[in-house]
Amino acid sequence: MANDFKENISGRTEKLGRANKAGKLDGAGKTCKNGRKGGKGRKVTGRTDETTETIYDRLGKALKPYEKTIEKNPDDAAAWAGKASVFLKHRMYKESLKNFEKALEIDPENPSYLYEKGFVLLQLNRDEAALQIFDRLLEIKPDSDKAWNLRTSVLCKLNQHERALTTSEKFLSANPKLAGAWHSKGFVLADMGRYEEAVRAYDSALKLNPNLARVLEGKGFALYNLNRPVEAMIAYDAALKINPNNAKTWVGKGFAHIKLGKSRRAIEACSKAISIKPDFADAWYCKGMALSGIDKNEEALRALERAIRLNPDYVDARKARDFVNSKLGINLDEDEEEIMGEEKPKVKKSVWTRKKPTREIIKKNLDQGRKKRKGRL
């Protein structure tokens, strides 16, 4: 089951191989009953070679046991949900939604089915419908941290912070021991730039459950923005002990290292994030900033270019790239940028550089690095 946002990818699939009517396989020899070699020296048996199995074949195999159960008992909600999960795994969201709805017709208050239905609706960009499902789920199971997390993220994405804040406070007034609601409140406050209040909300959540990695990661981010990088590092390290495979937490740790003037350690943290999630633009941006801090400008430029390719509207990565270009003696004026097809994107800045311009951050890192090198000499 999915616990986080996934990219909304088309449900189309490609065949890996195909058997034709004459019994020949694309790229292989004939299928023979006696097990002799085929046309390209590959041994084949009476059964079709495994490479000819299509994604549709695998989908059919996965669905088969659930379909058999449904044939015997059409009111088996678990079988419908299992079938929906198979479609979800194959990113066939519309089919998955139909089957989760069927499961919920039979078992309308099952928290797992509600959560998964809400998640599928998000993949179909039906945010408001998903929010209604999460609201229903929280009425049934108000301590569902996963539901709070997704619901709050969606509301912040829709710029409905007050709505998210009101809901969390409403639940907390009825039951102040809901760690998920405290986490939601902290998340919203941090997104609104109210970092001191966010830290207090996160601390309330951690008193109830100290093992919530998402809360620790959020607290680290708020502390970073309060210019308290050492405390932020402690929070990030605690989060990584619980969940070492969260790329976002590694990036947060990388930015905290940059703020402390430890560019090499920042590079290590960002590289770890990239190994977990290679298409994470923030990780490449962070790595580019750290590389620039130790004067590895050509490598920094490549990392920043990668961040921009992954997110063409990444304003801070573009500014950092321009600054590194100037250090390398590559200066593009506005006319040249227009010729190269570069347009100035009109989007808000990265959350990591809201307080200071990118140029100032890089200069500060360079100064810190030079002082350390002089001290060692």
C-alpha positions as CSV (number, residue, x, y, z in Angstrom):
1,M,0.0,0.0,0.0
2,A,1.2,3.4,-0.8
3,N,2.2,5.8,2.1
4,D,3.3,8.8,0.2
5,F,2.6,10.8,-2.9
6,K,3.5,9.1,-6.2
7,E,3.8,10.7,-9.6
8,N,0.6,10.4,-11.7
9,I,1.9,8.2,-14.4
10,S,-0.1,6.8,-17.3
11,G,-1.5,3.3,-16.9
12,R,-0.3,2.2,-20.3
13,T,2.1,-0.7,-20.3
14,E,4.5,-2.2,-22.9
15,K,4.9,-5.8,-24.0
16,L,8.2,-7.4,-23.3
17,G,7.9,-10.0,-26.0
18,R,5.3,-11.6,-28.3
19,A,4.7,-15.1,-29.6
20,N,3.4,-15.4,-33.1
21,K,1.2,-17.9,-34.7
22,A,4.0,-19.9,-36.2
23,G,5.4,-20.5,-32.7
24,K,8.4,-18.2,-33.1
25,L,9.4,-15.7,-30.5
26,D,10.6,-12.2,-31.2
27,G,14.4,-12.3,-30.8
28,A,14.4,-16.0,-30.0
29,G,14.2,-19.4,-31.8
30,K,11.3,-21.8,-32.1
31,T,9.5,-23.2,-29.1
32,C,10.3,-26.9,-29.1
33,K,8.9,-29.6,-27.0
34,N,12.1,-31.5,-26.8
35,G,14.0,-28.7,-25.2
36,R,16.6,-28.2,-28.0
37,K,18.2,-24.9,-28.6
38,G,16.3,-22.2,-30.5
39,G,17.6,-19.9,-33.2
40,K,19.9,-17.8,-31.1
41,G,21.4,-20.5,-28.9
42,R,18.8,-20.1,-26.2
43,K,17.4,-23.1,-24.5
44,V,13.6,-23.3,-24.7
45,T,11.2,-25.7,-23.2
46,G,7.6,-26.7,-23.9
47,R,6.5,-23.6,-22.1
48,T,6.9,-20.1,-23.6
49,D,10.2,-18.4,-22.5
50,E,9.7,-16.2,-19.5
51,T,10.8,-13.1,-21.4
52,T,7.7,-13.3,-23.5
53,E,5.4,-12.7,-20.5
54,T,3.8,-9.3,-20.8
55,I,2.8,-6.9,-18.1
56,Y,-0.8,-7.8,-18.9
57,D,0.0,-11.4,-18.2
58,R,1.5,-10.6,-14.8
59,L,-1.5,-8.4,-14.0
60,G,-3.8,-11.2,-14.9
61,K,-1.9,-13.6,-12.6
62,A,-2.1,-11.2,-9.7
63,L,-5.8,-10.6,-10.2
64,K,-6.7,-14.3,-10.6
65,P,-7.0,-15.4,-6.9
66,Y,-9.1,-12.3,-6.0
67,E,-11.4,-12.9,-9.0
68,K,-11.9,-16.5,-8.0
69,T,-12.8,-15.5,-4.5
70,I,-15.3,-12.9,-5.8
71,E,-16.9,-15.5,-8.1
72,K,-17.6,-17.7,-5.0
73,N,-18.5,-14.8,-2.8
74,P,-19.3,-11.4,-4.4
75,D,-19.7,-9.8,-1.0
76,D,-16.0,-10.4,0.1
77,A,-14.8,-6.8,0.6
78,A,-11.2,-7.9,1.2
79,A,-11.1,-9.6,-2.2
80,W,-12.4,-6.4,-3.9
81,A,-9.8,-4.4,-2.0
82,G,-7.1,-6.8,-2.9
83,K,-8.0,-6.5,-6.6
84,A,-8.0,-2.7,-6.2
85,S,-4.5,-2.9,-4.7
86,V,-3.2,-4.9,-7.7
87,F,-4.5,-2.2,-10.1
88,L,-3.0,0.5,-7.9
89,K,0.4,-1.3,-8.0
90,H,0.2,-1.2,-11.8
91,R,-0.8,2.5,-11.7
92,M,-4.2,1.8,-13.2
93,Y,-5.9,4.3,-11.0
94,K,-9.4,4.3,-12.5
95,E,-9.7,0.6,-12.2
96,S,-8.3,0.7,-8.7
97,L,-10.9,3.3,-7.7
98,K,-13.8,1.2,-9.0
99,N,-12.7,-1.8,-6.9
100,F,-12.1,0.2,-3.7
101,E,-15.6,1.7,-4.1
102,K,-17.0,-1.8,-4.4
103,A,-15.2,-2.8,-1.3
104,L,-16.6,0.2,0.5
105,E,-20.1,-0.6,-0.6
106,I,-19.7,-3.8,1.4
107,D,-17.6,-2.4,4.3
108,P,-18.2,1.4,4.3
109,E,-16.3,2.3,7.5
110,N,-13.1,0.3,6.9
111,P,-10.2,2.8,7.5
112,S,-7.8,1.1,5.2
113,Y,-10.1,1.1,2.3
114,L,-11.0,4.8,2.9
115,Y,-7.3,5.8,3.1
116,E,-6.5,3.9,-0.1
117,K,-9.5,5.4,-2.0
118,G,-8.4,8.9,-0.9
119,F,-4.9,8.2,-2.1
120,V,-6.1,6.9,-5.5
121,L,-8.3,10.1,-5.9
122,L,-5.2,12.2,-5.4
123,Q,-3.5,10.3,-8.2
124,L,-6.4,11.2,-10.4
125,N,-6.1,14.9,-9.4
126,R,-9.5,14.8,-7.6
127,D,-8.2,16.7,-4.6
128,E,-11.6,17.9,-3.2
129,A,-13.0,14.4,-3.4
130,A,-10.0,13.0,-1.7
131,L,-10.3,15.6,1.1
132,Q,-13.9,14.4,1.7
133,I,-12.7,10.9,2.1
134,F,-9.9,11.9,4.5
135,D,-12.5,13.9,6.6
136,R,-14.7,10.8,6.8
137,L,-11.7,8.6,7.7
138,L,-10.7,11.0,10.5
139,E,-14.2,10.9,11.9
140,I,-13.9,7.1,12.2
141,K,-10.2,7.0,13.1
142,P,-9.0,10.4,14.4
143,D,-5.6,9.1,15.3
144,S,-4.7,8.1,11.7
145,D,-1.3,9.9,11.3
146,K,-1.2,8.9,7.6
147,A,-4.6,10.5,6.9
148,W,-3.7,13.7,8.7
149,N,-0.4,13.9,6.8
150,L,-2.0,13.5,3.3
151,R,-5.0,15.7,4.1
152,T,-2.8,18.6,5.4
153,S,-0.3,18.3,2.5
154,V,-3.2,18.6,0.0
155,L,-4.7,21.6,1.8
156,C,-1.4,23.4,1.9
157,K,-0.8,22.7,-1.8
158,L,-4.3,24.2,-2.5
159,N,-3.3,27.2,-0.3
160,Q,-6.1,26.4,2.2
161,H,-4.0,26.8,5.3
162,E,-6.7,28.3,7.5
163,R,-9.0,25.4,6.7
164,A,-6.3,22.9,7.6
165,L,-5.5,24.8,10.8
166,T,-9.1,25.0,11.8
167,T,-9.7,21.3,11.4
168,S,-6.6,20.3,13.4
169,E,-7.5,22.7,16.3
170,K,-11.1,21.4,16.2
171,F,-9.9,17.8,16.8
172,L,-7.4,18.9,19.4
173,S,-10.0,20.7,21.4
174,A,-12.0,17.5,21.6
175,N,-8.9,15.3,22.1
176,P,-5.5,16.9,22.8
177,K,-3.8,13.5,22.7
178,L,-3.9,13.2,18.9
179,A,-0.3,13.1,17.7
180,G,-1.5,13.3,14.1
181,A,-3.5,16.5,14.7
182,W,-0.5,18.1,16.4
183,H,1.7,17.1,13.5
184,S,-0.9,18.6,11.1
185,K,-0.9,21.9,13.0
186,G,2.9,22.1,13.0
187,F,3.0,21.3,9.3
188,V,0.5,24.1,8.5
189,L,2.2,26.7,10.8
190,A,5.6,25.9,9.2
191,D,4.2,26.3,5.7
192,M,2.8,29.7,6.8
193,G,6.2,30.7,8.1
194,R,5.2,30.6,11.8
195,Y,8.2,28.5,12.8
196,E,8.2,29.1,16.5
197,E,4.6,28.0,16.8
198,A,5.3,25.0,14.5
199,V,8.2,23.8,16.8
200,R,5.8,23.9,19.8
201,A,3.2,21.9,17.9
202,Y,5.8,19.3,16.8
203,D,7.0,19.0,20.3
204,S,3.5,18.3,21.5
205,A,3.2,15.5,18.9
206,L,6.6,14.0,20.0
207,K,5.5,13.9,23.6
208,L,2.7,11.7,22.6
209,N,4.7,9.6,20.1
210,P,8.5,10.2,20.0
211,N,8.9,7.8,17.0
212,L,7.2,9.8,14.3
213,A,9.8,10.4,11.7
214,R,7.7,12.9,9.7
215,V,7.3,15.0,12.8
216,L,11.0,15.1,13.5
217,E,11.7,16.0,9.9
218,G,9.2,18.8,10.1
219,K,10.7,20.1,13.3
220,G,14.1,20.0,11.7
221,F,12.9,22.2,8.9
222,A,11.3,24.7,11.2
223,L,14.5,24.9,13.3
224,Y,16.6,25.4,10.2
225,N,14.4,28.4,9.2
226,L,14.8,29.8,12.7
227,N,18.6,29.8,12.1
228,R,19.1,27.0,14.7
229,P,21.0,24.5,12.5
230,V,22.6,22.5,15.3
231,E,19.1,21.7,16.8
232,A,17.8,21.1,13.2
233,M,20.6,18.5,12.7
234,I,19.7,16.7,15.9
235,A,16.0,16.5,14.7
236,Y,17.1,15.2,11.3
237,D,19.4,12.6,12.8
238,A,16.6,11.4,15.0
239,A,14.3,11.1,12.0
240,L,16.8,9.2,10.0
241,K,17.3,6.6,12.8
242,I,13.6,5.8,12.4
243,N,13.4,6.1,8.6
244,P,16.8,6.2,6.9
245,N,15.3,6.0,3.4
246,N,13.6,9.4,3.4
247,A,15.3,11.5,0.7
248,K,13.7,14.7,2.0
249,T,15.2,14.3,5.4
250,W,18.7,13.8,3.9
251,V,18.3,17.0,1.9
252,G,17.3,18.8,5.1
253,K,20.4,17.5,6.8
254,G,22.4,18.7,3.8
255,F,21.1,22.2,4.0
256,A,21.8,22.3,7.8
257,H,25.4,21.3,7.0
258,I,25.7,24.1,4.5
259,K,24.4,26.6,7.1
260,L,27.1,25.3,9.5
261,G,29.8,25.7,6.8
262,K,30.3,21.9,6.4
263,S,30.1,21.6,2.7
264,R,31.7,18.2,2.4
265,R,29.3,16.6,4.8
266,A,26.5,18.4,2.9
267,I,27.6,16.7,-0.3
268,E,27.5,13.3,1.4
269,A,24.0,13.9,2.7
270,C,22.8,15.1,-0.7
271,S,24.4,12.1,-2.5
272,K,22.5,9.8,-0.1
273,A,19.3,11.6,-1.0
274,I,20.0,11.2,-4.7
275,S,20.7,7.5,-4.3
276,I,17.3,7.1,-2.8
277,K,15.4,9.4,-5.1
278,P,17.5,10.3,-8.3
279,D,14.8,12.7,-9.7
280,F,14.7,14.9,-6.5
281,A,15.5,18.4,-7.7
282,D,16.1,19.7,-4.2
283,A,18.8,17.1,-3.7
284,W,20.7,18.2,-6.8
285,Y,20.3,21.9,-5.9
286,C,21.6,21.3,-2.4
287,K,24.6,19.3,-3.8
288,G,25.3,22.1,-6.3
289,M,25.3,24.7,-3.5
290,A,27.6,22.5,-1.4
291,L,30.1,21.8,-4.3
292,S,30.2,25.6,-4.9
293,G,31.1,26.1,-1.3
294,I,34.4,24.1,-1.8
295,D,35.1,25.7,-5.2
296,K,34.2,22.6,-7.2
297,N,32.4,24.9,-9.6
298,E,32.2,22.7,-12.7
299,E,30.7,19.9,-10.7
300,A,28.4,22.4,-9.0
301,L,27.3,23.6,-12.4
302,R,26.4,20.1,-13.5
303,A,24.4,19.4,-10.3
304,L,22.5,22.7,-10.7
305,E,21.8,22.0,-14.4
306,R,20.4,18.6,-13.3
307,A,18.1,20.3,-10.8
308,I,16.8,22.7,-13.5
309,R,16.2,19.9,-15.9
310,L,14.1,18.1,-13.3
311,N,12.3,21.3,-12.3
312,P,12.4,24.0,-15.1
313,D,10.7,26.5,-12.7
314,Y,13.3,26.2,-10.0
315,V,14.1,29.8,-9.5
316,D,16.8,29.4,-6.8
317,A,18.6,26.7,-8.8
318,R,18.7,29.1,-11.8
319,K,20.1,31.9,-9.7
320,A,22.7,29.6,-8.2
321,R,23.7,28.4,-11.7
322,D,24.1,32.0,-12.9
323,F,26.3,32.8,-9.9
324,V,28.5,29.7,-10.5
325,N,28.7,30.6,-14.2
326,S,30.0,34.1,-13.2
327,K,32.7,32.4,-11.0
328,L,33.7,30.4,-14.0
329,G,33.8,33.5,-16.2
330,I,30.7,32.4,-18.2
331,N,28.3,35.4,-18.2
332,L,25.1,35.3,-20.1
333,D,23.3,38.6,-20.7
334,E,19.5,38.8,-21.0
335,D,19.6,38.7,-24.8
336,E,21.7,35.5,-24.8
337,E,19.3,33.9,-22.3
338,E,16.4,34.6,-24.6
339,I,18.2,33.1,-27.6
340,M,18.9,29.9,-25.6
341,G,15.1,29.7,-24.8
342,E,15.5,30.6,-21.2
343,E,12.5,32.4,-19.7
344,K,12.4,33.9,-16.3
345,P,9.9,31.7,-14.4
346,K,7.3,33.3,-12.3
347,V,7.1,31.1,-9.3
348,K,7.8,31.4,-5.6
349,K,11.3,30.7,-4.2
350,S,12.4,27.5,-2.7
351,V,11.4,27.0,0.9
352,W,15.1,26.5,1.7
353,T,16.1,30.0,0.6
354,R,13.2,32.2,1.7
355,K,15.2,34.3,4.1
356,K,18.4,35.0,2.1
357,P,19.1,35.3,-1.7
358,T,21.0,32.4,-3.2
359,R,24.0,34.6,-4.0
360,E,24.5,35.6,-0.3
361,I,24.3,31.9,0.8
362,I,26.9,30.8,-1.6
363,K,29.2,33.8,-0.7
364,K,28.9,32.9,3.0
365,N,29.7,29.3,2.3
366,L,32.8,30.3,0.4
367,D,34.0,32.7,3.1
368,Q,33.6,30.0,5.8
369,G,35.5,27.4,3.6
370,R,38.4,29.8,3.1
371,K,38.7,30.7,6.8
372,K,38.8,26.9,7.6
373,R,41.5,26.3,5.0
374,K,43.6,29.3,6.3
375,G,43.2,27.9,9.8
376,R,44.5,24.5,8.8
377,L,47.5,26.1,7.0
